């Protein structure tokens, strides 16, 4: 992918003496650091929700070295920054003019860098690599493809964001095949490879999320070479691929699995298409809620029964999961590493729909709705920009859905995206 030519210093308005220190520093970095380009872009152009104001400046970084030097330079000067890895998991406010956006972009292709003790290949990709481009590359390798990432096909964003969010879909999480992460420690400026165990990876969580402690510059993955997928754990995908109930740890050719995943995601509006407003979203907006203890599970079931009837309650998805006990890190998914406690996961999409929010639902005009934001017409878990939405439109929709589910079933939905320059009111 070719990049537009950066303006030369003599052409750029950024040399005006009236410019802020943040913009002046951005101009200097673009001039002095190889692989860094200065752009004029709003967050509405850099996020899949298509909302958000304009930063003070946008710096695109084509290499891991350029990314590290840019972040170090901004940090030393005390300039607030946001690393934007595809913008697929961000809700950005309308006034973010004090930020500098740092955007890793694809500069070098993925490569095989070794073979681990178990015979799996180790693949390295730069932070700016488009995530689905990496997945497509892995399934195209060798005679039959490398296995491990195929269930994560179609997820928008970049490689650098994958471990931060611990992205997952169709029964798979990226943590399952992470080998190492190259991380810039923003407190020390040190660039080093770290093991996955140091990231406290959990459901849609790492200790990099909601913090500014580090920036991912490259990632390595361990992948199988037999051309078969990881064991298929998600019922809908397994049925699509002809898996029988008698099979244990079923695997299928990675290319077939990728095609099936992309079909499923397209059917739910989860593959980005600029012409389709159902895909102008941050993906799954709320995480699937987890409650601890059988009493909490039964309380939810009782509310569902009272509202929807016993037959509907009997069809409600509810899966036993194991979570460590103890206080969570700010409610974001970190734990104190205590003993496992029984817990149960519900489907956020199911709860939203049965709380009275069908596909395509919008905040009524009588309640301040503008018609510019609504649930996807294909999937209730995606909050979408129907065209011209502001951040406040997305917030109003999120609050209405969250509060409606809480009132109906006593379950508090937690947003999955990272919020920048805006907060979700309690």
Helices and strands as residue ranges (DSSP letters): G 13-15, H 21-32, E 36-39, H 43-46, E 57-61, H 64-76, E 81-83, E 90-92, E 100-104, E 111-115, E 121-126, H 131-139, G 150-152, H 159-165, E 168-169, E 172-173, G 174-177, E 178-185, E 191-195, G 196-199, E 214-223, H 235-240, H 254-267, G 277-279, E 290-292, H 294-308, H 310-314, E 318-324, E 340-346, H 348-354, G 365-367, E 373-375, E 383-385, H 391-409, E 418-420
